[in-house]
Amino acid sequence: MTDSDIDEMGPVDYLVIEFPADRPPNGSALPLLLDLVERGIIRVLDLAFVRKDTDGSVAGIDISEVGLEGEVDVTLFAEASSGLLGDTDFDEAGAALEPGCSAAVLVYENTWAAPLARALRRSGTELVASGRIPVQSILASLEKLDVEM
């Protein structure tokens, strides 16, 4: 990836999605992820899987080892690997997991925001903070205000 490629990119985010240890993931979210890609909303840069053993050790695993059930093409994003993820990232993802669980680590570009990001970069502005508000926090705040969503 060249500097000019990076200048054209939108913001990049990541998700660590834990699968319960007592049941395999059903893959129902993969078609939704594909839809986001096909509509140009996001671009998947990396999709990798990790498992945290009961002894706390963390290891990367192949997509075929995740145990996805249902009629899902598990190889859909098998080639998504930009090289951004490394062992340190897997260790950090594993730290968020419960022992015995596995997880998907998804790194994606918000392509919908690329034009805005390019314009801001070209005008000399700089993003100095970013964050996400968990849905549970929003619901708790609304509950305190006695507001229904």
N, C-alpha and C positions, 0 to 999 in steps of 0.2 A: 504494500500500500504506500503510495507516494504522498508527499506533503500536499500536493494539489488535490488528491483524492480526499484527504482528511479535511481540507478547506471546504469541500463540497458537502460533507456529511452533516447529518442531523445529530442531535444528542444521542448518546449511547447509554443504555441502561442494562441492568442485569436482574434476574430473578433466580432464587433458589427455591424450588418447589419440592417439598418433602412428600414422599409416598408413605402411607401407613405401613408399619411392619407386618400387620396382621392380614393385609389383603393387597393383592397386586393392583397397580393402577389400571383403569379400564381404557385409557387412551382417548376419552371423550373430548379432551381439550385440544388434541392435535388437529382435527379439522378446523377448529376455530383459529388456531395459530396459522394454519395454512391460508385461511380466508384473509387474515390480516396481511399476510405476505402478498397474496394475489392482488389485493386491493391497493398495494403500495403504501400501506400505513406504516409497516415496519419491514426491516430486512434482518433476517437472522444471521448473525455473525458467527456465533458459536452455540452449539447445543451439545452438552456433555452430561454424563451421568456419574454419580458417585454413590458409594455405599459406606455407611458407618457401622462397623461390626460391634458386637456387644462388648468387646474389650476396649472400644473407643478408637480403634485404628480406622483410618479413612483411606479408601482406594478408588481410583477411577474404574468404571466398569463399562463394558460394551453395551450398546443399546439393546442388543438381543438378550442380555442378562437381566434387564429390568423386570421382565415378566409381564409385559403389557398384555392385557386380555382384550378380546373383542376383535372386530374386523377393522383393524388399524394397520396401515402400512408403516411398520416401525422403522423402515429405512428412509422414510420421507425426508428427514433432516440429518441423516447419518453422515453426510458429507459436509455439514456446516461446521467448519473449523477455520477460523481466521488466524489462529495462533495466539490470540490474546490471552487465553486461559492457560495457566500453568499450575504446577504442584502447589504453590502457595495459595492460589485461588481455591483449589480443591480442598485444601486443609481448612481454609476459612469457611467454605460452604459446609464442610463436615462438622465444624464447631457449632453450627446452628442446628444440626440434626440430632434427633433422639437416637440412642444406640439401637441397632438392628434395622434402621430405616435406610432407604435409598432416596436419591433426589435427582431432579433434572436441574442443570445449571444452564440458564439461557442468557446469552448476551445478544442484544438486538439494537439496531439503529432505529430511531424514530424518524423515518423518512418523511413523514407528514410535516415535521418541523424543520427540515433541511433548508427550505427557502428563507425562513425566518432566521435560522442560525447563520446562514451565509451573509444575509444582510447585516446582521449585528456584528459579525466578525469584520466585514468590510468597512463598517463605520467606526471601528476601533473599540467597540464595547467588549466587555469581558464578563462572563458568567462568574459570579463570586460566591453563589450559594445555590443549592438545589436540595430538594427533599420530597418526601411523599408522606401524605397523611393517611394512616391506616383506616380502613372503613370502620373498624371497631371504635376508634377514637371519635370519628364523626358521629356515629350512632349514639355513643355515650354522651357527647355534647348536646346533641339534639334531645336526648331523653331528659337531660337536666333542664332544658328549655321547654320541655313538654311540646315538642314539635314532631309531627309525623312526616315521614318520607314515603 
